[in-house]
Amino acid sequence: MFWTDLPIEDGGELRYRLDEMQLIIRQNGDELTLASLENNQEEPPAEEIPWSRFVTGSQDIKIRLTPRTPDKPVVVNPEHPVQILPGQ
């Protein structure tokens, strides 16, 4: 699911659960709408969700979720070791 291109059909919707966040992506023509919700909250009606709108200029849209590294060093102490493979 991550690091691969996922097509989204016109009028379609993708939903992802990432730890304590839910990401909702909808396509309508050349427009994408995105929203994020906390997993522990009950989903409000669609008209009450704070959506962000993006115009893509194309109806052939693919979604790819990738990690983004910070521009400054970060020191963390994870509960479990994490290794990122070369080229990822």
C-alpha positions in Angstrom: 0.0 0.0 0.0 2.8 2.5 0.9 5.4 3.6 -1.6 3.4 2.4 -4.6 1.1 4.2 -7.0 -2.6 3.6 -6.2 -5.1 4.8 -8.9 -8.2 6.5 -7.7 -11.3 6.4 -10.0 -13.3 9.5 -10.8 -16.0 9.7 -8.1 -13.9 7.3 -6.0 -12.6 7.4 -2.5 -9.5 6.0 -0.7 -9.2 5.6 3.1 -6.1 4.9 5.1 -5.6 4.4 8.8 -2.2 5.5 10.0 -1.7 4.9 13.7 -4.2 7.3 15.3 -5.2 9.2 12.1 -7.6 8.4 9.2 -6.8 9.9 5.8 -9.7 10.3 3.3 -9.0 11.1 -0.3 -11.8 11.7 -2.9 -11.6 12.4 -6.6 -14.2 14.4 -8.6 -12.9 15.1 -12.1 -9.6 16.9 -11.9 -10.2 17.8 -8.3 -9.0 16.0 -5.2 -10.4 16.6 -1.7 -8.4 15.4 1.4 -9.4 15.2 5.0 -7.8 13.7 8.1 -9.6 12.6 11.2 -8.5 11.1 14.5 -9.2 7.4 14.7 -10.6 7.7 18.2 -13.4 10.2 17.2 -16.7 9.3 15.6 -16.7 10.3 12.0 -18.8 13.5 11.6 -21.2 14.0 8.7 -19.3 14.8 5.4 -20.5 18.4 5.4 -18.8 18.9 8.8 -15.4 17.4 7.8 -12.7 20.0 7.2 -11.8 19.2 3.6 -8.8 20.5 1.6 -9.3 20.9 -2.1 -6.6 20.5 -4.8 -7.0 20.9 -8.6 -4.7 18.5 -10.5 -5.3 19.3 -14.2 -5.8 15.6 -14.9 -8.3 13.0 -14.3 -5.8 10.1 -14.4 -4.7 10.5 -10.8 -2.5 8.1 -8.8 -1.8 8.5 -5.1 1.5 7.5 -3.4 2.0 7.8 0.3 5.7 8.2 1.2 7.6 9.1 4.3 9.0 12.6 4.4 12.2 13.2 6.2 12.7 16.5 8.2 15.2 19.1 6.9 17.0 19.0 10.3 18.3 16.1 12.3 15.9 14.5 14.7 16.9 12.4 17.7 14.3 9.8 18.7 14.1 6.8 21.0 11.6 4.4 19.4 10.1 1.6 21.4 11.0 -0.9 18.6 13.9 -0.6 16.2 13.0 0.8 12.8 15.2 0.3 9.7 14.6 2.0 6.4 16.0 0.1 3.5 18.3 1.8 1.0 16.5 3.6 -1.8 13.2 4.0 0.1 
